[in-house]
Amino acid sequence: MVKEEPAKDYSDPPPAPLVDGAEFGMWSVYRACIAEFVATLLFLYITIGTVIGSSEAASCGGVGLLGIAWAFGGMIFILVYCTAGISGGHINPAVTFGLFLARKVTLPRTIAYIVAQCLGAICGVALIKSFQSSFYVQSGDGANMVASPYSKKTGLAAEIIGTFVLVYTVFSATDPKRNARDSHVPVLAPLPIGFAVFMVHLATIPITGTGINPARSFGAAVIYGHKKSWDDHWIFWVGPFIGAALAAAYHQYVLRAGAFKAFGSSRSQINF
């Protein structure tokens, strides 16, 4: 006999359409784009300010590689918590791209989010430069570059793996099955996402300065304006987008068994 699996206490949302013509007639979309812009601005303002503080105040306890990693991870935790109910709390084109591939957001919204994130990053770095101009120039503004003696291949691999960790965590933390169980604890989604950013920074700051966020890398490169900040800039788009795509595929088609659901649940058992 076939043992029926118990009814689910959650429901997966339907896939988002590729294009939703009515979407941009709703205020909620523009509000979400504003939220992404402001969140990315604040993210770059605080984190680049921490990078400058690390280089200009080496004797300051708690600031350094560890302090920078805490700043990036902590700000992501705060901003995801604040904006998740408005825009989803992406604050990163790679996260938006991964969610688009998983059919969580439409193509127009994906493009709008990425534009808002990049503009927010530029404004955030410009703001910190206006407040700390001399320190900003001396510290190199936190622009992402592959550090010597690492090769471009190593830098690219670091960005791919680091972004995979982040986007994989995003998918896991926002999974409908997990939310049904843990929805009474609202910080449980932002917390692991922030910790993922923290841990990746600890591992990859010495290699690339840690991008894993094309908007963060783009904003810093635009305001810094030096050729060396653009030499390896492609790594900080290609790497995160590949990592996001791999994480989306892994979560959707392996962990959630998307490719096999048509053949029946893996939990079904046949007993004789």
N, C-alpha and C positions, 0 to 999 in steps of 0.2 A: 504494500500500500504506500501511497505517497503522503509523506508528512508535510502538512501545510505550515509554512512559516508564519509567525505571529504578525498581526497587522502593525504597520509602522506608526510610530507616534510623531512622525514628522512628514513633511512633504517637500520634495525637491521643486523649486520654482521652475516654470517652463523656460526653455532657452529664449534668450532675447533675440528679436529679429535683427537681421543685418542692418536694416534701415527702418526707422519708425518715423513716418512723415509727420505725425502729430506731436512728436516728442518736443520739438523746439517751439511749440505753441504754449508750452506749460512753463510757469514761473519757476517751478521746482528745478528744472534743468539749469536755468541761469543762476539760481541760488547755489546749486551744487558747484557750478564753475567758479563762482565767486569764492565759495568755501575752499576749493582746491587752490585757487590763487593766493588767498590770504594764508592758508596753512603752509604752503610751500615757501612763501615770503618769510614767515616767522621761523620756519625750519632752517632756512639758510642764514637768517640773521643771527640766530643763537649759535648755530654750529660753526659758522665761519668765524664768529666772534670768539668762540672757544679755541679754534685753531690759532687765531692771532694771539690770544692770551697765553697759549702754550708756548709759542715761540718767543714772546716778549717778556714772559715772567716765569723763567725756568725754575726759579726757586719757590714758586707758589705750590704748596702742597695740594695734591689731588688733580693738578693740571699736567698734562703730558699725554702719552698715548692712551692711558687708562681714562683720563679725564675726557679726552676727545671722544672715545668710544661711548662713554656714559652720556655725553651731550647728545650724540646722534641717536642712540637708542632711547634715551629718556624723552627727547623731543618727539620722536615717532610715537612713543606710548601716549604722550599727552595729546598730540594732534589727532591721532587715530581715534582716541576716546572722544575728543571734542567734535569731530566731523563725521564720524561713522554713520550717524543717523541722518546726515544731510546729503553727503556725496559718496558715502562708502569709505571715506578716509583713505584714498589711494596715495596722494602726495608723492607719486613716483610714476613716470611714464611706463616703466617696466611692469609695475603692478597692474596698471590700467591695460597694458597690452596683453598680459597673461589672462586677465579676466575677460577681455574681448575674445581671445582664442577659445575660452571655455564657454562662450556665449552667455556671459553674465551682463555685458553692456553692449549697446549698439555701436556701430562704426562711427556715426556722427558724434555721439557722446564721447567715444574714445578720443577722437581728434580734438574735440573741444577741451577735454580734460588735459590732454598733453600740452596744448597751447597755453592753457591757464597755468599749468604747473611750470612751464618754462618761463613764462612772463613773471610769475611770482618769484622764481629763483633769481632771475636777473634783478628784480627790484629789491629782493632781500640782500643780495651781495652789494648792490649799489648803496643801500642804506647803511650797512656796516662800514663801507668805504668812506662814506660822507662823515661818519662819526670818528673814525680812526684812520684817517688818510695815510699818515706817515707810517704807522705800524702795519697797515694793510700792505703797502708797497714792499716793506722790508720782509714781510713774512711770506710773500708769494701768494697771498690771499686764499690759500687752501685749494688751489687749482689741482685737479687730478692729473698726474703724470706717472709713467712707469719709471720707478726708481732704479738707479744703477745699483747692482750689476744685473738686474733682472731683464730678461728679454721681453719683446712684445708678445710672444706666444705665452709666456708665463703670466704676463699681465692680463691677457685675454682670458686665459683659463681661470685666473683668480676672480675676474668679474663674472664669468659664467657660473662658477660654483657658488660664489657669494650670493648672486641674485637668485639662483636656484633655491638656496636655503631660505631666503627671505620670502619668495613667492610661494614656495611649498608651505611655509608656515602660515602665510595669509590664507591659502586655500583650506588648510587644516583648521585654523582658528575660526573660520567663517562657514564651515561645513554645516548644512542644515541639520544633520543628525546630531552633531555636537551642540549646536545652538538649542535644540529641543531639550537637551539634558542640562545644559549649563546656563540657560537664559536668565536665571535668577541671580547670576553673578556677572554684572555688566562689564567688569574690567578684564574678564578672562580672554577676550579676543585681542584687545590692544596690548596686553601684557606680554604674551609670547612673541608678538610681532616686534615690539620694542626690544625684547631680549635677543631676537634673531639679528636685528640690526647691530646691537651691541657686540655680540659674539663675532659676527663677520668682520666688524671693524678691528677687533683685537687681532684677527688673523691676517688681514690684508692691508692695514694701514702702511706697513713697511714696504709693500709691493707696489701699490697703485695710489695710496692715499685713501683707498676705498671709495669707489664710485657707487656701484649697484643702484644708481639712480641717475638716469641721463639728465634730468632737469637740474639736479645738483651740480653735475659736472659742466653742463652747458652754461648755467648762470655764472659760475666761477670763471669759466674761460672767457665769456663775453666781457665781463667787467675787468678782468685782469688784462686782457688785450695783447699779451705777449705771444710771439710765435711759438715758444716752447709749450704753451698751454694748449696749442692746437695740433702739435705734431702727432700725438697719439690719441687725439680726441675720439676718433672713430671707435677705438676700443671700448669707450664708455657709453656707446650706443649699441654696438653690435653684441658685446658681451652680455649686458643686461637683457637684451631682447632674446638672445638665444637661451639664456638661463631661465627667463620667464616662460618661454615656449616649452622648454623641457619640463619645468615644474607643472605647468598646466596639463601637459600630456600625461605625466606620471600620475597626477592626482585623479584626473578624469577617467583615464583609460586603464589604469592599473589598480589604484587604491579603491576607486569607486566602480571599477569593472564595467565602464561604459561600453566597451567593445563586446562584452559577453552577456549583457542583460537581455538581449533578444533571445538568447538560448535558455533563459530561465535562471532563477537564483542559484548561486553556488551553495546556499544554505539548505536547499531542498535535499532531502534524503529519501532513498527508496528502501523500504523495509519489506522483508518477506516473512 
